[in-house]
Amino acid sequence: MKLTRLGKWVFASIIILIPVLLYLNSTENERLKKVPMPTGLDKNVAEKADLLVSEAARKGIRVVITDEFRSADAQDRLFAKGRTEPGDVVTHARGGESYHNYGLAIDFAIASRESGNLLWDMDYDGNGNSRSDWKEVVAIAKTLGFEWGGDWKQFKDYPHLQMTYGLTINDLQTGLRPSINGQPTQVSMRNKIYKFFRNIASI
């Protein structure tokens, strides 16, 4: 099959640009690897967590944030439970593999109206409106932009709420971070390469 003039131009452009894009990707990855790990909860996530507590309180539900930022070392200790340490398995994420490690996740519980004890009972109806307090809290969280671990297809994590901002764990591990307004600081070179070839394919 003979290539048209446009086809030849596109083919030549791809041959020239592939090594350039690969080089830019490798240099970007090296630069991003130097980005330090977060040391606390993301500002936007913290604000939304406070809103979650206050909005739930208006419905007569006392939400308690039981976990938020978690260092990679703390994550490894948690991962060891049920494996090399006594206890039940509570996570499948090692250090650096959880959104908690990047300040982008929180865990919550509900305080009993009667005793004040923390509950992880998804059927508890403390405010007496014939609805699960837990599900009411989850509904509020979703309106605030949180993703709920109870929606996961595997290893459901019912107390877990996170904001990914479209960033995967791999993105975070390579150094990408959300900015103050909740958007990724930049588009990764990998995504730029994908976009480039999608555009080429549409010609």
ChimeraX attribute file (.defattr): number of C-alpha atoms within 10 A of each C-alpha:
attribute: neighborCount
match mode: 1-to-1
recipient: residues
	/A:1	3
	/A:2	6
	/A:3	10
	/A:4	9
	/A:5	9
	/A:6	10
	/A:7	12
	/A:8	12
	/A:9	12
	/A:10	16
	/A:11	14
	/A:12	11
	/A:13	12
	/A:14	16
	/A:15	11
	/A:16	11
	/A:17	13
	/A:18	13
	/A:19	11
	/A:20	11
	/A:21	17
	/A:22	14
	/A:23	12
	/A:24	15
	/A:25	18
	/A:26	13
	/A:27	12
	/A:28	16
	/A:29	17
	/A:30	13
	/A:31	12
	/A:32	18
	/A:33	14
	/A:34	10
	/A:35	14
	/A:36	8
	/A:37	17
	/A:38	16
	/A:39	12
	/A:40	16
	/A:41	19
	/A:42	23
	/A:43	15
	/A:44	17
	/A:45	23
	/A:46	18
	/A:47	12
	/A:48	17
	/A:49	24
	/A:50	14
	/A:51	15
	/A:52	23
	/A:53	19
	/A:54	15
	/A:55	17
	/A:56	22
	/A:57	13
	/A:58	9
	/A:59	13
	/A:60	15
	/A:61	22
	/A:62	23
	/A:63	24
	/A:64	16
	/A:65	16
	/A:66	13
	/A:67	14
	/A:68	25
	/A:69	22
	/A:70	25
	/A:71	20
	/A:72	19
	/A:73	13
	/A:74	14
	/A:75	20
	/A:76	17
	/A:77	14
	/A:78	22
	/A:79	20
	/A:80	19
	/A:81	15
	/A:82	13
	/A:83	11
	/A:84	9
	/A:85	12
	/A:86	9
	/A:87	11
	/A:88	12
	/A:89	13
	/A:90	13
	/A:91	16
	/A:92	12
	/A:93	14
	/A:94	17
	/A:95	18
	/A:96	20
	/A:97	18
	/A:98	22
	/A:99	23
	/A:100	27
	/A:101	26
	/A:102	26
	/A:103	24
	/A:104	26
	/A:105	26
	/A:106	23
	/A:107	20
	/A:108	22
	/A:109	22
	/A:110	25
	/A:111	17
	/A:112	19
	/A:113	14
	/A:114	7
	/A:115	7
	/A:116	10
	/A:117	10
	/A:118	16
	/A:119	15
	/A:120	14
	/A:121	14
	/A:122	15
	/A:123	12
	/A:124	17
	/A:125	18
	/A:126	19
	/A:127	15
	/A:128	10
	/A:129	10
	/A:130	10
	/A:131	13
	/A:132	17
	/A:133	25
	/A:134	24
	/A:135	14
	/A:136	15
	/A:137	22
	/A:138	23
	/A:139	15
	/A:140	16
	/A:141	22
	/A:142	15
	/A:143	10
	/A:144	16
	/A:145	15
	/A:146	24
	/A:147	18
	/A:148	21
	/A:149	18
	/A:150	15
	/A:151	11
	/A:152	11
	/A:153	7
	/A:154	8
	/A:155	12
	/A:156	12
	/A:157	15
	/A:158	19
	/A:159	20
	/A:160	21
	/A:161	26
	/A:162	22
	/A:163	24
	/A:164	22
	/A:165	16
	/A:166	11
	/A:167	17
	/A:168	13
	/A:169	17
	/A:170	11
	/A:171	16
	/A:172	23
	/A:173	16
	/A:174	18
	/A:175	20
	/A:176	21
	/A:177	23
	/A:178	20
	/A:179	14
	/A:180	11
	/A:181	10
	/A:182	16
	/A:183	14
	/A:184	18
	/A:185	13
	/A:186	10
	/A:187	12
	/A:188	18
	/A:189	17
	/A:190	17
	/A:191	10
	/A:192	13
	/A:193	17
	/A:194	11
	/A:195	12
	/A:196	13
	/A:197	12
	/A:198	11
	/A:199	10
	/A:200	13
	/A:201	9
	/A:202	6
	/A:203	8
